[in-house]
Amino acid sequence: MSHPWEVTFKQADRPDIALMTNHGYAGVDIPFGGAPDTGGQNMYVNSLAKALDSLGYRVTIFARGGFPYFESENIRQDPEYLSEHVRYIFIPGGGDKFIRKEDIAIALDEQIEWLDNFVRNESEARGCRPWEYYQVVNSHYWDAAVLGMRLVERWRNDIVAEAVTKLLKEVVADDRLKQLWSQRHWRALGEAPAFHLGSLIIENEGSPATPIIQRVRMAATRWAQVMGRTNGTEVDQLVGAVAYALAEVKDTMAPALHLMATAEALGVALLELSPDVSEDLETALETVDCHVWTPHSLGALKEDNFRDKTPEVVRPLKFCERRDHERAVCDQTIAFAATSAEIAERLLTHYHVPQDQIFYFPPCVDRKTFREYSAEELEATYAYLAKVSGVDADTLKRSRIVFETSRVDQTKRKDLLLDAFAYVAKDRQDVYLFIGGGPEKNLYRALVKQRDEKPELKGRAFLTGFIPEEFIGPLFSLADIYASASEMEGFGMSVLQAAASSTAVVSSDLVPFAVQYVPDDAAVVPAGEVFDFAQAIQNLLDNDENRNQRARRLAEKTRAFDWEAQASAFFSYLRRRGFSVVDGRSET
């Protein structure tokens, strides 16, 4: 059964944008704080998509599919619609089970094959080339970036195959050209156009036992005849270029290197003698690349945060493998969006990305969800907290609430918050801690055990598990303090959301948003320090005026984080970088 927005989406007269977010449970309904590898990045992508919709674009978000939804038996395979102009397309690959982001590389080969075919079918229906369909392909995190990078590589292979066919039609056998087309991706034509051009024409002439120069002269003569270059000058130029290249490698014993030098030199010379094809090829290879990477985090940055951890903690994060993927992406990508200053710095210092290729695009905030709520709007949320805690709603209204929500992951340090709150609870009877997030597996059970073993936390600290979406925004507003002890954040969207909700914040010094934008207004304490967290929470609870002033300043400083304004500035930057991004068209 088709979705009611499917026809509207297809018929919309809008420029197309592709966003890619590949791991976790990305989708229209994000189990925020309740599913592995799912959270801030997915909120970022969905919020960006909504902003692009408002700016007049049609948006396709690609995410991994072929496995069940979170806490469901239904398979993620049919398109979903975030709005009339924003859809999710799920890319199968890697099997029918959830794959954690550190292991997601095993799915990428199958995914790129499926994605390539999908885009080709879409573009064929429109009557355009695959690389002309999307104005921008914006990938998020390294796994999606590999898909974006390899999609562009495939388009480059197509372009080179077309140029080689144009130059060598009737020069080499048709079956060789057909074979070149069928093998264009695994041969990586787009990475070495001149080599493949020269190699193909040499292979077509003589036997491997024939001397190289003789084969080159035969190939050059055939090419010149077919192209109508009959005065012999071009043949001499081609042979001379090859002879010079062979002289450069004359001391190399390996015959294969002689063949490589011959093919490359011949291909370069052929392109120089065909300036119309050469110029078109160069232009096409430049304009085909519409891929932009938003890393959200980097292995080179996260590894630094874990340098003092034990091997047992570090091994599952596969930092070496991740850095290698990221280096490959940086080598092949021409524009980047950094969500924090640390990410921009690491792109420059560790991955050699030029500064002018980096646009600063921090997470912004959905002000419809993250804002101050009225007492009437909060009634249902107090009832929800009363249900999960057993504390009646009126008592909760008279008390102070400390709140945190994120996926249950060791890097979020929910254990530290429990330890810190135990000290707070000893001194104050009017404060409660609510920690949201899942999944409810081994680490979750360890947190429950930790809480239950501390008598100070009995009836005072609660692990809610997955929080229903309708209570997320009100909970941020209802809380007196939002506390994040996280030790592994690309930006810290939950802290930004708390700030936008006019809620005071206690944050570790490894949350970039708190450190960079609001260090004087948030209470920033050293990561991993239980007593410092306890003291910071206690100080804010003891001084209502200070806490409220901080909350007001935090809300004021988040006003600049506007999704539509930032998205518009991002596209303006891409145009300056040479991207052909047209203005959006909103239907009247």
C-alpha positions as CSV (number, residue, x, y, z in Angstrom):
1,M,0.0,0.0,0.0
2,S,1.5,3.3,-1.0
3,H,2.0,6.2,1.4
4,P,-0.5,9.2,1.0
5,W,2.5,11.5,0.4
6,E,4.1,9.4,-2.3
7,V,2.3,11.0,-5.2
8,T,2.9,14.5,-3.9
9,F,6.6,13.8,-3.4
10,K,7.0,12.4,-7.0
11,Q,5.1,15.3,-8.6
12,A,6.8,18.1,-6.7
13,D,8.7,20.5,-9.0
14,R,11.7,21.0,-6.7
15,P,15.5,20.5,-6.9
16,D,16.6,17.3,-5.3
17,I,19.0,16.9,-2.4
18,A,20.3,13.5,-1.0
19,L,21.2,13.1,2.6
20,M,22.9,9.8,3.8
21,T,22.9,8.5,7.4
22,N,23.7,4.8,7.4
23,H,24.0,3.3,10.8
24,G,21.7,2.9,13.7
25,Y,17.9,3.2,13.5
26,A,17.6,6.3,11.3
27,G,14.1,7.0,10.1
28,V,11.0,9.2,10.5
29,D,10.4,8.0,14.0
30,I,13.8,8.0,15.8
31,P,13.9,6.1,19.1
32,F,15.8,9.0,20.5
33,G,17.9,7.9,23.5
34,G,16.5,4.4,23.2
35,A,18.4,2.5,20.5
36,P,22.0,1.6,19.8
37,D,24.0,4.0,17.6
38,T,20.9,6.3,17.3
39,G,20.6,9.8,18.6
40,G,22.0,13.2,17.9
41,Q,23.2,12.6,14.4
42,N,19.8,11.3,13.3
43,M,18.1,14.3,14.8
44,Y,20.5,16.5,12.9
45,V,19.8,14.9,9.6
46,N,16.0,15.0,10.1
47,S,16.1,18.6,11.2
48,L,18.3,19.5,8.2
49,A,15.9,17.8,5.9
50,K,12.9,19.7,7.3
51,A,14.9,23.0,6.8
52,L,15.6,22.1,3.2
53,D,12.0,21.3,2.7
54,S,11.1,24.8,4.0
55,L,13.7,26.3,1.6
56,G,11.9,24.6,-1.4
57,Y,13.9,21.4,-2.0
58,R,12.9,17.8,-2.3
59,V,14.9,15.6,0.0
60,T,15.7,11.9,-0.1
61,I,17.4,10.5,3.0
62,F,19.2,7.2,2.5
63,A,19.7,4.9,5.4
64,R,20.5,1.2,5.9
65,G,17.5,-1.1,5.7
66,G,16.8,-4.8,5.3
67,F,16.7,-5.4,9.1
68,P,13.9,-4.9,11.6
69,Y,12.8,-1.6,13.1
70,F,13.8,-1.1,16.7
71,E,11.8,-3.3,19.0
72,S,9.7,-4.6,16.1
73,E,9.6,-7.5,13.7
74,N,8.8,-5.3,10.7
75,I,11.6,-5.0,8.1
76,R,12.9,-1.6,7.2
77,Q,12.4,-1.7,3.4
78,D,9.4,0.5,2.3
79,P,9.9,4.3,1.8
80,E,8.9,6.5,4.7
81,Y,7.9,10.1,4.5
82,L,9.0,12.7,7.0
83,S,6.9,15.3,5.1
84,E,5.4,15.7,1.7
85,H,8.8,16.6,0.3
86,V,11.1,14.5,2.5
87,R,11.4,10.7,2.1
88,Y,13.5,7.9,3.6
89,I,14.8,5.2,1.3
90,F,16.3,2.1,3.0
91,I,19.4,0.5,1.4
92,P,19.7,-3.2,2.0
93,G,23.1,-4.8,2.6
94,G,25.0,-6.7,5.3
95,G,22.3,-9.1,6.1
96,D,19.0,-9.0,8.0
97,K,20.4,-8.0,11.5
98,F,21.3,-4.8,13.1
99,I,25.0,-4.0,12.7
100,R,26.8,-1.7,15.2
101,K,28.5,1.3,13.6
102,E,32.0,-0.1,14.3
103,D,31.3,-3.1,12.1
104,I,29.2,-1.5,9.4
105,A,31.9,-1.7,6.8
106,I,30.9,-5.3,6.0
107,A,27.6,-3.9,4.5
108,L,29.0,-1.2,2.3
109,D,29.9,-3.2,-0.8
110,E,26.3,-4.5,-1.2
111,Q,24.9,-1.1,-0.3
112,I,26.8,0.8,-2.9
113,E,25.7,-1.6,-5.6
114,W,22.0,-1.2,-4.6
115,L,22.3,2.6,-4.2
116,D,24.0,3.0,-7.6
117,N,21.2,1.1,-9.3
118,F,18.5,3.0,-7.5
119,V,19.9,6.4,-8.5
120,R,20.4,5.2,-12.1
121,N,16.7,4.1,-12.3
122,E,15.5,7.4,-10.8
123,S,17.6,9.4,-13.3
124,E,16.7,7.3,-16.2
125,A,13.0,7.9,-15.5
126,R,13.7,11.7,-15.4
127,G,15.8,11.6,-18.6
128,C,19.1,12.8,-17.0
129,R,22.5,11.3,-16.0
130,P,22.8,9.9,-12.5
131,W,25.2,12.7,-11.4
132,E,22.6,15.3,-12.6
133,Y,19.8,14.0,-10.4
134,Y,20.9,15.5,-7.0
135,Q,22.1,19.0,-6.5
136,V,24.1,17.8,-3.4
137,V,24.8,14.5,-1.9
138,N,25.5,15.2,1.8
139,S,26.8,12.2,3.8
140,H,26.9,11.9,7.6
141,Y,29.5,9.9,9.5
142,W,32.2,7.9,7.8
143,D,30.1,4.9,6.7
144,A,27.7,7.1,4.7
145,A,30.7,9.1,3.4
146,V,32.2,5.9,1.9
147,L,28.9,5.4,0.1
148,G,28.9,9.0,-1.2
149,M,32.6,8.7,-2.2
150,R,32.1,5.5,-4.0
151,L,28.9,6.7,-5.8
152,V,31.0,9.6,-7.2
153,E,33.7,7.1,-8.2
154,R,31.2,5.1,-10.2
155,W,30.0,8.2,-12.0
156,R,33.6,9.1,-12.8
157,N,34.1,5.6,-14.2
158,D,31.1,6.1,-16.5
159,I,32.5,9.4,-17.7
160,V,35.9,8.0,-18.5
161,A,34.4,4.9,-20.2
162,E,32.4,7.3,-22.4
163,A,35.5,9.3,-23.3
164,V,37.6,6.2,-24.1
165,T,34.8,4.8,-26.2
166,K,34.6,8.1,-28.1
167,L,38.3,8.2,-28.8
168,L,38.7,4.5,-29.6
169,K,35.5,3.7,-31.5
170,E,36.6,1.7,-34.6
171,V,40.2,1.8,-33.3
172,V,39.8,-1.2,-31.0
173,A,37.4,-4.1,-31.3
174,D,33.9,-3.6,-30.1
175,D,34.1,-6.5,-27.7
176,R,37.0,-4.9,-25.9
177,L,35.0,-1.7,-25.5
178,K,32.1,-3.7,-24.2
179,Q,34.4,-5.5,-21.8
180,L,35.8,-2.1,-20.6
181,W,32.3,-0.9,-19.8
182,S,31.3,-4.1,-17.9
183,Q,34.6,-3.9,-15.9
184,R,34.7,-0.1,-15.5
185,H,34.1,-0.1,-11.7
186,W,36.5,-2.8,-10.6
187,R,39.1,-1.3,-12.9
188,A,38.5,2.2,-11.4
189,L,38.6,3.9,-14.8
190,G,37.9,7.3,-13.2
191,E,41.1,7.2,-11.1
192,A,43.5,6.6,-14.1
193,P,41.9,7.7,-17.3
194,A,45.1,8.1,-19.3
195,F,46.5,4.7,-18.2
196,H,43.3,2.8,-19.2
197,L,43.1,4.7,-22.5
198,G,46.7,3.8,-23.4
199,S,46.5,0.3,-22.1
200,L,43.4,-0.6,-24.1
201,I,44.9,0.6,-27.4
202,I,48.2,-1.2,-26.8
203,E,46.4,-4.5,-25.9
204,N,44.6,-4.3,-29.2
205,E,47.8,-4.5,-31.2
206,G,50.3,-7.3,-31.6
207,S,51.1,-10.0,-29.2
208,P,52.7,-9.6,-25.7
209,A,55.9,-10.9,-27.3
210,T,56.1,-8.0,-29.7
211,P,58.4,-5.3,-28.5
212,I,56.7,-2.4,-26.7
213,I,57.7,0.4,-29.1
214,Q,56.6,-1.7,-32.1
215,R,53.2,-2.3,-30.5
216,V,52.9,1.4,-29.7
217,R,53.7,2.4,-33.3
218,M,51.1,-0.1,-34.6
219,A,48.5,1.2,-32.2
220,A,49.4,4.9,-32.9
221,T,49.2,4.2,-36.7
222,R,45.8,2.6,-36.4
223,W,44.5,5.4,-34.3
224,A,45.8,8.1,-36.7
225,Q,44.2,6.3,-39.7
226,V,40.8,6.1,-38.0
227,M,40.9,9.7,-36.9
228,G,42.1,10.9,-40.3
229,R,45.5,12.0,-39.0
230,T,47.4,10.9,-42.1
231,N,50.5,13.1,-42.1
232,G,52.5,11.0,-39.7
233,T,53.3,13.7,-37.3
234,E,50.9,12.5,-34.6
235,V,52.3,9.0,-34.8
236,D,55.8,10.3,-34.2
237,Q,54.5,12.4,-31.3
238,L,52.9,9.4,-29.7
239,V,55.9,7.1,-30.2
240,G,58.2,9.8,-28.9
241,A,56.2,10.3,-25.7
242,V,56.3,6.6,-25.0
243,A,60.1,6.4,-25.8
244,Y,60.8,9.2,-23.3
245,A,58.7,7.5,-20.6
246,L,60.5,4.2,-21.1
247,A,63.9,6.0,-20.9
248,E,62.8,7.2,-17.4
249,V,62.2,3.6,-16.2
250,K,65.0,1.9,-18.2
251,D,66.8,0.7,-15.0
252,T,63.6,-0.9,-13.7
253,M,63.8,-4.7,-14.1
254,A,60.0,-5.4,-13.8
255,P,58.4,-5.6,-17.3
256,A,55.1,-4.8,-15.8
257,L,56.4,-1.3,-14.8
258,H,57.5,-0.8,-18.4
259,L,54.0,-1.6,-19.6
260,M,52.5,0.8,-17.0
261,A,54.8,3.6,-18.1
262,T,54.0,2.9,-21.7
263,A,50.2,2.9,-21.3
264,E,50.2,6.1,-19.1
265,A,52.5,8.0,-21.5
266,L,50.5,6.9,-24.6
267,G,47.2,7.8,-22.9
268,V,48.4,11.3,-21.9
269,A,49.7,11.9,-25.5
270,L,46.4,10.7,-27.0
271,L,44.5,13.1,-24.8
272,E,46.8,16.0,-25.7
273,L,46.2,15.3,-29.4
274,S,42.4,15.3,-28.8
275,P,41.8,18.6,-26.9
276,D,38.0,18.6,-27.4
277,V,37.6,15.2,-25.7
278,S,40.3,16.0,-23.1
279,E,38.7,19.3,-22.1
280,D,35.2,17.8,-21.9
281,L,36.6,14.9,-19.9
282,E,38.3,17.2,-17.4
283,T,35.3,19.4,-17.0
284,A,33.0,16.4,-16.5
285,L,35.2,14.8,-13.9
286,E,35.2,18.1,-12.0
287,T,31.4,18.7,-12.2
288,V,30.3,15.2,-11.4
289,D,31.4,15.4,-7.8
290,C,28.5,16.8,-5.7
291,H,29.5,14.9,-2.5
292,V,29.9,16.8,0.8
293,W,30.8,15.0,4.0
294,T,29.6,15.9,7.5
295,P,31.7,13.7,9.8
296,H,29.9,14.5,13.1
297,S,32.9,12.9,14.8
298,L,36.3,11.6,13.7
299,G,38.4,8.6,14.8
300,A,41.4,10.9,15.2
301,L,39.4,13.0,17.7
302,K,37.6,10.2,19.6
303,E,40.8,8.1,19.9
304,D,42.4,11.0,21.8
305,N,39.5,10.9,24.3
306,F,40.2,7.3,24.9
307,R,44.0,7.3,25.1
308,D,43.9,6.5,28.9
309,K,41.4,3.7,28.6
310,T,42.3,0.0,28.8
311,P,42.7,-2.1,25.6
312,E,39.5,-4.0,26.5
313,V,37.6,-0.7,26.2
314,V,39.4,0.6,23.1
315,R,39.5,-2.6,21.0
316,P,35.8,-2.8,20.1
317,L,35.9,0.8,18.8
318,K,38.2,-0.1,15.9
319,F,39.9,3.3,15.7
320,C,42.6,2.2,13.3
321,E,40.1,0.9,10.7
322,R,37.9,4.0,11.2
323,R,40.9,6.3,10.6
324,D,41.7,4.5,7.4
325,H,38.2,4.9,6.1
326,E,38.2,8.6,7.0
327,R,41.5,9.2,5.3
328,A,40.2,7.7,2.1
329,V,37.1,9.9,2.2
330,C,39.2,13.0,2.9
331,D,41.5,12.2,-0.1
332,Q,38.5,11.9,-2.4
333,T,36.1,14.6,-1.2
334,I,36.1,18.3,-2.1
335,A,33.9,19.9,0.6
336,F,33.2,19.2,4.3
337,A,30.8,20.5,6.9
338,A,32.2,20.5,10.4
339,T,29.8,20.4,13.3
340,S,32.4,21.5,15.9
341,A,35.7,23.4,16.0
342,E,37.6,20.2,17.1
343,I,36.3,18.3,14.0
344,A,37.4,21.2,11.8
345,E,40.8,21.2,13.4
346,R,41.3,17.5,13.0
347,L,40.3,17.6,9.4
348,L,43.0,20.2,8.9
349,T,45.8,18.7,11.0
350,H,45.2,15.0,10.8
351,Y,43.6,14.5,7.4
352,H,45.2,17.4,5.4
353,V,41.9,19.0,4.4
354,P,42.5,22.6,3.2
355,Q,40.7,25.1,5.4
356,D,38.8,26.6,2.5
357,Q,37.1,23.2,2.0
358,I,35.5,23.2,5.4
359,F,32.2,24.9,6.2
360,Y,31.2,25.3,9.8
361,F,27.7,23.8,10.3
362,P,27.0,23.0,14.0
363,P,23.8,21.3,15.0
364,C,20.9,23.7,15.3
365,V,17.7,23.2,17.3
366,D,14.1,22.5,16.6
367,R,12.4,25.4,18.4
368,K,9.0,23.8,18.1
369,T,10.1,20.9,20.3
370,F,12.9,22.4,22.5
371,R,11.4,25.4,24.2
372,E,9.8,26.5,27.5
373,Y,6.5,24.7,28.1
374,S,3.6,26.1,30.1
375,A,2.4,24.4,33.3
376,E,-0.6,23.1,31.4
377,E,1.5,21.6,28.6
378,L,3.7,19.8,31.3
379,E,0.8,18.0,33.0
380,A,1.0,14.9,30.8
381,T,4.8,14.7,31.3
382,Y,4.5,14.9,35.1
383,A,2.0,12.1,34.9
384,Y,4.5,10.1,32.8
385,L,7.3,10.6,35.3
386,A,4.9,9.6,38.1
387,K,4.1,6.4,36.3
388,V,7.7,5.4,35.7
389,S,8.9,6.4,39.2
390,G,6.0,5.7,41.6
391,V,6.4,9.3,43.0
392,D,3.1,11.2,42.7
393,A,3.0,14.1,40.3
394,D,2.3,16.8,42.9
395,T,5.4,15.8,44.8
396,L,7.5,15.9,41.6
397,K,6.1,19.4,40.9
398,R,7.3,20.6,44.2
399,S,10.7,19.0,43.8
400,R,13.8,19.5,41.7
401,I,14.4,17.3,38.7
402,V,17.8,16.4,37.3
403,F,17.5,14.9,33.8
404,E,19.7,13.1,31.2
405,T,18.8,11.1,28.1
406,S,20.9,9.4,25.5
407,R,21.5,5.9,24.3
408,V,22.9,3.4,26.9
409,D,26.5,3.4,26.0
410,Q,29.6,3.3,28.2
411,T,30.8,6.6,26.7
412,K,27.8,8.5,28.0
413,R,28.9,7.8,31.6
414,K,25.4,7.3,33.1
415,D,27.2,5.4,35.8
416,L,29.0,8.5,36.9
417,L,25.8,10.5,37.1
418,L,24.4,7.8,39.4
419,D,27.4,8.0,41.7
420,A,27.4,11.8,41.7
421,F,23.7,12.0,42.4
422,A,24.1,9.7,45.4
423,Y,26.1,12.5,47.1
424,V,23.4,15.0,46.2
425,A,20.6,12.8,47.4
426,K,22.3,12.5,50.9
427,D,22.0,16.2,51.4
428,R,18.7,17.0,49.8
429,Q,15.4,15.2,49.9
430,D,13.6,17.3,47.3
431,V,15.5,16.2,44.2
432,Y,15.0,13.3,41.8
433,L,17.2,12.0,38.9
434,F,15.7,10.6,35.7
435,I,18.0,9.0,33.2
436,G,16.5,8.1,29.8
437,G,17.7,5.8,27.1
438,G,18.2,2.2,26.0
439,P,18.6,-0.5,24.9
440,E,17.8,-2.5,28.1
441,K,20.7,-4.9,27.8
442,N,23.8,-5.8,29.8
443,L,25.0,-2.2,30.4
444,Y,21.4,-1.1,31.3
445,R,21.1,-4.0,33.8
446,A,24.5,-3.0,35.3
447,L,23.2,0.5,35.8
448,V,20.1,-0.8,37.5
449,K,22.3,-3.0,39.7
450,Q,24.5,0.0,40.5
451,R,21.5,2.1,41.5
452,D,19.9,-0.6,43.6
453,E,23.1,-1.2,45.6
454,K,23.1,2.5,46.7
455,P,20.6,3.1,49.5
456,E,20.8,6.9,48.8
457,L,19.3,6.3,45.4
458,K,16.3,4.2,46.5
459,G,13.2,6.0,45.3
460,R,15.3,8.9,44.1
461,A,17.0,7.8,40.9
462,F,15.1,6.3,38.0
463,L,16.1,4.6,34.7
464,T,13.2,5.2,32.4
465,G,14.4,3.2,29.3
466,F,13.1,4.5,26.0
467,I,11.2,7.8,26.5
468,P,8.2,8.3,24.2
469,E,8.7,11.1,21.7
470,E,5.9,13.2,23.0
471,F,7.6,13.6,26.3
472,I,11.1,14.4,25.1
473,G,10.7,18.2,24.6
474,P,8.6,18.7,27.7
475,L,11.1,16.8,29.8
476,F,13.9,19.1,28.7
477,S,11.8,22.1,29.8
478,L,10.5,20.5,33.0
479,A,14.0,19.6,34.3
480,D,15.8,22.1,36.6
481,I,19.2,20.7,35.5
482,Y,20.2,18.7,32.5
483,A,23.4,16.8,33.3
484,S,25.7,15.2,30.6
485,A,28.8,13.3,31.8
486,S,29.5,12.1,28.2
487,E,33.1,11.4,27.2
488,M,32.5,11.0,23.5
489,E,30.5,13.7,21.7
490,G,30.9,15.2,18.3
491,F,29.0,18.3,19.4
492,G,26.5,17.6,22.2
493,M,23.0,18.1,20.8
494,S,21.2,17.1,23.9
495,V,23.0,19.9,25.8
496,L,22.1,22.4,23.1
497,Q,18.5,21.2,23.3
498,A,18.5,21.7,27.1
499,A,19.9,25.2,26.6
500,A,17.2,26.0,24.1
501,S,14.6,24.8,26.6
502,S,15.9,27.3,29.3
503,T,17.3,24.6,31.4
504,A,20.5,24.9,33.4
505,V,23.3,22.5,32.4
506,V,26.0,20.6,34.0
507,S,28.4,19.1,31.4
508,S,31.7,17.3,31.1
509,D,34.5,19.2,29.4
510,L,34.3,16.7,26.5
511,V,31.0,18.1,25.2
512,P,32.0,20.5,22.5
513,F,28.9,22.7,22.6
514,A,29.3,23.4,26.3
515,V,33.0,24.1,26.1
516,Q,33.0,26.3,22.9
517,Y,29.7,28.2,23.1
518,V,28.6,28.5,26.7
519,P,31.5,27.8,29.0
520,D,30.5,30.6,31.3
521,D,26.8,29.8,31.5
522,A,26.9,26.0,31.7
523,A,28.6,24.4,34.7
524,V,31.5,22.6,32.9
525,V,33.4,20.1,35.0
526,P,36.3,17.6,34.2
527,A,35.1,14.4,32.6
528,G,35.2,11.4,34.8
529,E,35.2,13.4,38.1
530,V,32.3,12.2,40.3
531,F,32.8,14.7,43.1
532,D,33.0,17.6,40.7
533,F,29.7,16.6,39.1
534,A,28.1,16.2,42.4
535,Q,29.3,19.6,43.6
536,A,28.2,21.3,40.4
537,I,24.7,19.9,40.6
538,Q,24.5,20.8,44.3
539,N,25.7,24.4,43.7
540,L,22.9,24.9,41.1
541,L,20.3,23.4,43.3
542,D,21.3,25.5,46.3
543,N,21.1,28.8,44.4
544,D,17.9,29.3,42.5
545,E,18.8,32.8,41.3
546,N,22.1,31.6,39.8
547,R,20.5,28.6,38.2
548,N,17.7,30.6,36.6
549,Q,20.1,33.3,35.3
550,R,22.3,30.6,33.7
551,A,19.3,29.0,32.1
552,R,18.1,32.4,30.7
553,R,21.6,33.1,29.3
554,L,21.8,29.6,27.8
555,A,18.4,30.1,26.0
556,E,19.5,33.5,24.6
557,K,22.8,32.1,23.2
558,T,21.0,29.3,21.3
559,R,18.9,31.7,19.2
560,A,21.6,31.9,16.5
561,F,21.3,28.1,16.0
562,D,18.7,28.3,13.3
563,W,18.4,25.4,10.8
564,E,17.1,27.3,7.8
565,A,19.6,30.1,8.0
566,Q,22.5,27.7,8.4
567,A,21.3,25.5,5.5
568,S,20.9,28.5,3.2
569,A,24.4,29.7,4.2
570,F,25.8,26.2,3.5
571,F,24.4,26.1,0.0
572,S,25.8,29.6,-0.7
573,Y,29.2,28.3,0.4
574,L,28.9,25.3,-1.9
575,R,28.1,27.6,-4.8
576,R,31.3,29.5,-4.1
577,R,33.1,26.1,-4.2
578,G,31.8,25.4,-7.7
579,F,28.7,23.4,-6.9
580,S,25.7,23.9,-9.2
581,V,23.1,24.3,-6.5
582,V,20.0,26.0,-7.7
583,D,17.6,27.8,-5.4
584,G,14.7,25.9,-4.0
585,R,11.2,26.2,-5.3
586,S,8.3,26.2,-2.9
587,E,4.9,25.5,-4.4
588,T,2.4,28.3,-4.0
